[in-house]
Amino acid sequence: MSLKPTFSVLFVCSGNTCRSPMAEAILKAELAAGRRAAEFAGVRVVSAGLDVIPGDKVSREAVRAVKLLGLTMARRGARRLADDRVSSADLVLTMTPSQRERIIAQWPGAEEKTFVLSEFSGSDRGGIEDPLGGSDRVYSDCARRLASEIKRLLPRLSRRLRERRAHR
């Protein structure tokens, strides 16, 4: 029997071929690690893109960059951001401020739960640049930046989960 998700995190980037799938893989690994596994049980992590091109897949470079972090990621098809993904998410994390603005323009009801990743993590380091077309090093740097931001957001995510569970 699988545990019903109690909280859903949605990462959003442009094409869902680089940044958001890497962030998805990194957060899933962080949530499953050691003592965190019980604390974050039932958290669902997914990703999608605002400008998905039909037939696109997660890039090979993104898969390699995540592997350098000691993680695995499937080379699956890109997923387009849609109404059901936004409405079912408890937290929407974008890579850039302009992506956040686009989501709020299209789904005004999502404003309270939509943040730029660096804003939610508290680093306030601005947007995460798209590595698309860059070298393996550019992808690796992006993956390391995502991992840093995700590690920083864990305490805040933990607080949100505790608040959610206390109100049930």
HELIX and SHEET records of a PDB file:
HELIX    1   1 ARG A   19  ALA A   32  1                                  14    
HELIX    2   2 ARG A   36  GLU A   39  1                                   4    
HELIX    3   3 ARG A   60  LEU A   68  1                                   9    
HELIX    4   4 ASP A   83  SER A   88  1                                   6    
HELIX    5   5 PRO A   97  GLN A  106  1                                  10    
HELIX    6   6 PRO A  108  LYS A  113  5                                   6    
HELIX    7   7 LEU A  117  SER A  121  1                                   5    
HELIX    8   8 ASP A  136  ALA A  166  1                                  31    
SHEET    1   A 4 VAL A  43  GLY A  49  0                                        
SHEET    2   A 4 PHE A   7  CYS A  13  1                                        
SHEET    3   A 4 LEU A  91  THR A  94  1                                        
SHEET    4   A 4 THR A 114  VAL A 116  1                                        
END                                                                             
